[in-house]
Amino acid sequence: FPSHDKERNIGILNKSGIKVRSPKDIITVYHGTKSGNAKLIEKNGLNPQSFLATDRNAVKLFAGQKGEIIEIKVPVEDLGFVNESGMAGSGGVSIQTIDRLVRGKDGIYRIIKK
């Protein structure tokens, strides 16, 4: 399973047009899911190996016609593996989470270490 290298991820995000200066910077990404799962994700978090994208249109495939697209704010340092290409020929970059991301009271998703 690919590891996440913060500096590599920052470079890829900057190259794609998303301005990132620090691993602590918070960016907006999207996750597509089946209808009804959005509430569960907001409550319980995203599982490892979930797919995210910087382009909202890229996750429509995962959401399907009746699914939902979740906007997720996350620190760059918690992203996981950032792929240089988008999903399904879309723009932006795709991301695969490595650890569980849990939504905090501030609305930001972070890795929760036990």
Wavefront OBJ file of the C-alpha trace (Angstrom):
o trace
v 0.000 0.000 0.000
v 1.497 3.396 -0.906
v 2.672 5.582 1.932
v 1.922 9.252 2.207
v 4.842 11.595 1.811
v 3.761 15.077 2.876
v 6.266 16.953 0.708
v 5.404 14.831 -2.334
v 1.698 15.432 -1.760
v 2.245 19.190 -1.405
v 4.181 19.231 -4.689
v 1.428 17.373 -6.551
v -1.308 19.617 -5.116
v 0.601 22.790 -6.029
v 1.263 21.455 -9.534
v -2.484 20.854 -9.921
v -3.273 24.474 -8.968
v -4.165 23.998 -5.300
v -1.971 26.380 -3.336
v -0.434 24.641 -0.331
v 2.425 26.048 1.753
v 2.417 23.768 4.772
v 1.301 20.231 5.703
v -1.031 21.949 8.217
v -2.903 23.814 5.430
v -6.524 22.707 5.119
v -7.927 21.951 1.680
v -11.367 20.961 0.419
v -11.813 17.571 -1.218
v -14.877 15.536 -2.169
v -16.140 12.007 -1.572
v -18.950 10.308 -3.460
v -21.099 7.782 -1.642
v -24.389 5.937 -1.846
v -27.491 7.715 -0.631
v -27.768 7.629 3.142
v -24.069 7.022 3.775
v -23.212 10.718 4.102
v -24.733 10.966 7.583
v -22.847 7.842 8.689
v -19.577 9.255 7.361
v -20.165 12.571 9.139
v -20.828 10.665 12.374
v -18.232 7.850 12.170
v -15.629 9.180 9.724
v -14.105 7.904 6.502
v -12.576 4.439 6.462
v -8.996 3.806 5.353
v -8.704 3.325 1.587
v -11.563 5.727 0.860
v -11.260 7.692 -2.365
v -11.363 11.483 -2.435
v -10.821 14.007 -5.206
v -10.094 17.697 -5.524
v -12.599 17.902 -8.401
v -16.222 17.539 -7.326
v -17.169 16.068 -10.714
v -14.656 13.247 -10.276
v -16.576 11.650 -7.405
v -19.954 11.655 -9.153
v -19.126 8.203 -10.503
v -18.869 6.847 -6.944
v -22.048 8.600 -5.847
v -24.143 7.326 -8.734
v -27.372 8.996 -9.809
v -29.014 8.817 -6.380
v -25.885 9.145 -4.253
v -24.406 12.046 -2.366
v -21.238 14.084 -2.641
v -19.648 15.106 0.644
v -17.413 18.158 0.917
v -14.525 17.355 3.246
v -12.078 19.823 4.736
v -8.836 18.114 5.750
v -5.255 19.097 6.617
v -2.823 18.150 3.845
v -0.780 16.133 6.366
v -3.773 13.789 6.894
v -4.601 13.154 3.233
v -2.932 9.835 2.561
v -1.713 9.011 -0.957
v -2.204 11.784 -3.541
v -2.267 10.558 -7.137
v -1.126 12.937 -9.881
v -4.160 12.182 -12.040
v -7.860 12.656 -11.482
v -10.504 9.934 -11.417
v -12.216 8.773 -14.579
v -10.490 11.367 -16.752
v -11.633 14.298 -14.623
v -9.544 17.260 -13.596
v -7.796 17.699 -10.292
v -6.091 14.910 -8.384
v -7.376 11.778 -6.686
v -6.528 10.780 -3.134
v -6.683 7.494 -1.278
v -6.907 7.712 2.501
v -4.527 5.572 4.522
v -5.942 6.130 7.994
v -9.460 6.706 9.300
v -10.462 10.379 9.027
v -12.884 11.593 11.691
v -14.811 14.859 11.590
v -14.046 17.144 14.525
v -16.359 19.647 16.197
v -14.774 22.305 13.970
v -15.936 20.403 10.859
v -12.379 19.441 9.860
v -11.612 15.762 9.181
v -8.389 14.532 10.800
v -6.596 11.280 11.521
v -7.421 10.233 15.051
v -4.550 8.354 16.664
v -5.554 5.966 19.444
l 1 2 3 4 5 6 7 8 9 10 11 12 13 14 15 16 17 18 19 20 21 22 23 24 25 26 27 28 29 30 31 32 33 34 35 36 37 38 39 40 41 42 43 44 45 46 47 48 49 50 51 52 53 54 55 56 57 58 59 60 61 62 63 64 65 66 67 68 69 70 71 72 73 74 75 76 77 78 79 80 81 82 83 84 85 86 87 88 89 90 91 92 93 94 95 96 97 98 99 100 101 102 103 104 105 106 107 108 109 110 111 112 113 114
